[in-house]
Amino acid sequence: MNVQEKVVMAILSGEIMLKSERTRPRFEKRLIENVLDAIRRHKIPCKTPYLDATRLIIRCKNDNDYSKLMDILSRVFGIYRVATAYLIRFNNLSDLSSKVEEIAKNWVKGKKFAIRAKRSGVEPFTSIDIARETGASLYKYSRGVDLDNPEVEVYVEVRGRRALIYRDTVDGPGGLPTGVEGKALVLFSGGFDSPVAAWFTAKRGVRVDFLHFVLASPLSIIDAYRVAQKLTSKWLYGYRPRLYVIDFRPISNLVNALVKNSYRQVVLRIAMLESSSILAEKLGYDAIVTGESIGQVSSQTLPNIKAIVHTSNIHVPILRPLIGLDKEEIINISREISLYEVSSKTKEYCRIGTNYVTTRADISIASSEYKKIKPAIPKVIEDYIEITL
């Protein structure tokens, strides 16, 4: 093995490492499948990834592809950190120190540095020995050692007679590999909330597909599709997400015509959740996901959420990953995951309920108002459209 053999090294999420011996291989297998899908989707020629303990190792065929690969792996759920590293073999501590010097001397040149050493296995030296020896070999090139605030950190990870040498790391999203925790249907408008809710759900290992209700104009499909496609291409690997579309205009028209003004938003929300539940059961989804946050809008006050749940006939769990976040936090996360720009272009095509809107819905009133439009729901949800992203 050449001392200059370059690889991309991904550190697995700590949660994967804590799984039992029976469960962990399934998570690792799923992670590798998702990584392979990400590599193929972005057309980067690489050799087959493999696991070395808690590190995923990938070799690129072209030197200029390493930075691209690092960027892609930093967007795969289940990966904690990513770095370009050098994978070496060595005979003894002196040999290791010499090879670290060859690799890292230009990294520390004229700078203060620190060695971060780890060792696993049974060896005649400790992590402290590694740090001392390799640090001494690099010292002459540097401005000195600074363990608390170094300009450069050199990582040396030893496993048996192999070692990974690297410096700068890029944070990954962590979480669990998408696909290990079933699948969920996300109520998806394409605004700020629903894509962030979908992202958080996928981070917990859930495959997410999207359900969009057309409430006023079919142009809303374009916005929802654009955001769902961006989320898919950027973050959702290992499968091909689907966007389901239901023309809900007959229901929203009935709500406007038959339901008292102050209860229109609540009743529309009940209709959407119940329709989602029916479709989720029909298509085999394990849960429904919403972008609700307590108190953000009138239909999301806690009394109204309670009334909606009591009135709806729902048989799958409703997940609300944003329930404790405020709008500014959600928008900041949207920026961090590169969805802000596309989500900000999503228009609001429908407003139901003007003037006074109840924020403390009475369950009996909500139920009686919902009964006015409930018979129309089965026909509407029969005619859904399915789009593969």
N, C-alpha and C positions, 0 to 999 in steps of 0.2 A: 504494500500500500504506500503510495506516494505521500510524503509529508504535506504536500500542498493539495491534497484531495479535498475539494470543497463540497459541502452538502448544505441543504436547508434542514434545520433541526426545529421541530415543534415540540414544545413542552405540553403534555396533556393536562387537562383540568384536574385539580386535586380531587374533585368529586368522583372522577372515574377511578382514580387510584384507591379510593376508599371502598369501592364496591367489593363484594365477596368474590372469592375465587370462582364461583359458579356464574356470577353475573358479569364480572368485568370483561371476559372475552367477548361477550355479545356487544358491549359498549365499544370496545376497541375495534371489533370487526365493522360495526356501523360507522365509526369515525373514519376508518380507512376507505370505506366505500364512498363516503361523502367527499373525502379529499380527492379521490380518483375522479369523481364526477366534476368537482371544481376544476381540476387540472384539464380534463377533456373539454369541458365547456369553454375554457379560455384558451384552448389549443396551445398549451405549453408542453414541449417534448421533454418528458422526464422518465426516469427509470421507476420501476414499481416501488412505492413507499413500503417501508417495513418498520416494525417496532423494535427498539432496543431499550428494554425496561420501560421507563416512563417517557421515552423520547421517540418521536416519529422522525425517521430519517428519509430524506428524498434527495436524489442526485439529478441535477439538470443536465441535459445533453449540450446545451449552449450556455456559455458563461454569462451572457447578457440577460438570461432569463431568471437569474436568482432573485433579483429585486422584485420582479413581477410575481414570482412564486411566493415570496414572503408576504406581499400585499394580499394575495388571494388567501393564503392560509390564515392570515390575521382576521379573516371574515368567515371562518368555519367554526361553528359552535362545537365546543368540546376541547378547543385549543386555548391554552392559557397564555403562552408566549411563543414567539418565533424569532429565530436568529440564523444568519449565515455563519456556518461553523466549519472548522477543519477537523476531519476525523483521522486520527493517527493511531499507529501501533508503536509500542515502545518496549524496551527490554528491561529497563530498571529506572530508578528515579533520576539518575544522571542523564540517561537517554531522553527521558520525558522533558527534563529541564532544557536540554539542548534544542529539542524540537519546538517547544513553546517559545524559546528565544528566537528561533528562525521565523516563526509565524508572527509573533507579536512585537518584535523590536521596533517596527515602524509605527505601530499603534501608540506606543508610549513615548516616542521620541520627543524630548523637550517638554514633557507633561508630567504631572503628578499622577500616580497610578495606584491601583490596589489589585491584588490577586484574590479572587473568590474561588476557593477550591472545594470540591466535593469528591468523596471517594466511596465506592460501594464494593463489596467483595472482601476477600481476605488477602491483604497485601502487607509486606513488611514495612510499610510507612503509613503515616496518618495524613489527614487533610492539612494539618498544620505543617507537616514536613513538605508537602507539595507546595504550599504557599511560600514557605521559607526558601526552598531551592529555586523555584521558578522566579520568585521575586528578586532573588539575588542575581540571577542571570540577566534580568531585564533592567536592573537598577542603573547600570552604566549608561543606558540610552536616555534615561528619564531625568526629570527635575526632582525626583524623590518619591517616597511612598507617602500616601495620605489615605488612611483606611476610612476616615469619616466623610471626607468630601473630595474624592478623587476626580480628576478630569477624565480618566479612562479606567474602566473596570475590565479586567481580563478574567474570564471564567475558564476554569479548568475542571472538567468533570471526568473522573477516572472510573472505568468499569473493567476490572481484570487488567489485561494488558492493552486496552484501548482507551483513548481519551478524546473528548470533544473540546476544542478550543474556540472560544468566540468572545465577542465583546458586545456591541450594541444589540439590544433586543427590541422587538415590537410587540406590544400587547395584543393578545387575541381577545375574543369576547368571553371566553370561559364557558360555563354552562355545561350542558349535556349534548351529545351528538344528536342532531335532528333525526327523529325516527324511532328512538328507543322508548318513547312514552306515548305511543298511539298517535291519533290524529284529531284535529279540531277544525271547526268551521267558524271563520271570523266574520262577523258582521262588518262589512267593509264599505265605507264611503269614499276613501281615498284622501280624506283630510289629514290632520295631524294625529288624531287620537288612534284611529283603527290600525294604521300601519305600525305605530309604536307598540300597540297591544299585541299585534301579530308577531313582531320582533321578539318581545319578551317571552311570548309563549313558545316560539321556535327555540329560543335559547334554553328552555327547560326540556328540550328533547322531543317536542311535539311537532309533527308535520302539520302545517297549517295550509288550508285552502280558504278561499274567499267567497263571501256571499254578498252581492250588491243588489239593493232594492232600488228600482227606478220609481221615484216618487212623483216626479213632474215631467222632466224632459229626458229622453233617451241619450242626450248628450252627456249625462252623468256617467254613462258606461265608459266613455272615452277617458274621463278623468280617473275613474277607478281602475281601469285596465292599465293606464300609464303608470300609476303608482304601484300597483301590484306587480307589474313587470319589472320595475326598478328594484323593488324589494326582493323579488325572486332572483334577478341577475346578480345582485350584490350580496345576498345573504343565504338564500335557501338552496342548499345543495343536497344531492342524494336522491332527488325525486323531481317530478315535474308538477308544480302546483297548478290548481285549477281555480278558475273564476266562474262562479255560478251567478247568473243574472235572473232576477224575477221582476217582471213588470208589475209593480205594486200600485200603479195609477188607479186601477179600479177601486182598490181599498182606500187610498188617500182621498179619492173623490167621495166615496161613501162616508168617510170620517167627516169631511167638510160639510156634507149634506145632512147627516143624521145625528152627529154627536155634539153635545153642548160644547160651546167654545172653550171653556176652561179645562175640559177633559180631553181635548183632541190630541194633544201631544202624548198624554199618558196612554190613551187608547191605541194610537198608532204604534207606540212602543210595544204594547202588549201583542198587537197583531204581528209585528215583526219578529218578536221573540218566539211566539207560538209557531209561526210559519218556519222559522229557523229550526226549531225543535223537531217539527215534523220531517223536514228535509234531512236533518242530521240523522235521525233514526232510519230513514229510508235508505240513506247512502252509507250508513255504518260509521258515522263519526262518534267519537267518545265524549265530546263536549262542544259547547258554543263559547266563543270568545267575543267580548265587547270592549269598546274603548271607554267605558263609563268611568267617571271620577266623581266622587261624592260632592254634590253641590255645584258642579260646574255649569249645568243648565237646569232648567226647571224639572225636566223628566228624570234628573239624576239626584234629586234630593233624597235623603234616606227614606222619608215617608213614602215618596212616590216609587222608589225602588221596591219597597215592601209591598205596596199596593199592586204593582206590576207583577211581581213574583206570585202573590196570592191569587191574582186573577187569571194568570196564564196557566195553560195546561201543558207544562213542560216536563219532559222525562229524561233529559240529559243535563249534566252539570253546566252552569253558566260560570265561566271564568272571567274575572275582571282584573287583569294585571295592573291597571293604572288607577285603581280605586283610591289610593292614598296620595296621588300626585296632583299638583296644581298645573294649570295650563302652561305656565312659564317653564316648569320642569319638563313637561312633555315636549314642548317646542325645542328646548335645548337638547333633549335626547334625539329628536328628529334630525337636528343638525349633526350631532355626533355620528349618526348612522347613515348620513348622506341622503336623507329623504326630504329634508326641509324644502329644498327648491322645487321639487316636483309636487309635493303636497300643497305648497302655498299657491299653486295654480288651480287647485280644485275649487270649483264654484259651489255655492249653496243654491240648489235648484228648487227647493221646496221649503216653505214656511207654513206650518200648520198651527193655528192658535194665535190670535192677536189679542191685544189689550190684556185683560186679566187671565193669567194661566195659573191653575192651582199648583201649589208647591207641597201641599199636604193632602193628597188625594184620599178620599174616603173609599175603602175597599168595596163596600156595597154599591156605591154610585159608579165606581170604575167598572165593576162587574156588569151592572145593568146597561151602562153605555156601550160596553164592548159587545154585549149580546146583539146589539143592533147591526153590527157589521160582521160578526163571526161567521155566519153561514156562507159568506162569499169567499172565505179563505181557501177551502180545498180546491176550488176551480182555479184560482190564481196560481197556486204553487205547483199545479200539475205541469205548467208550461214553462219551466225554467230552461235557460240556455246554459250550456257548459262550454267554457273556453279553456284550452290548455295553454299555459303561459310558457 
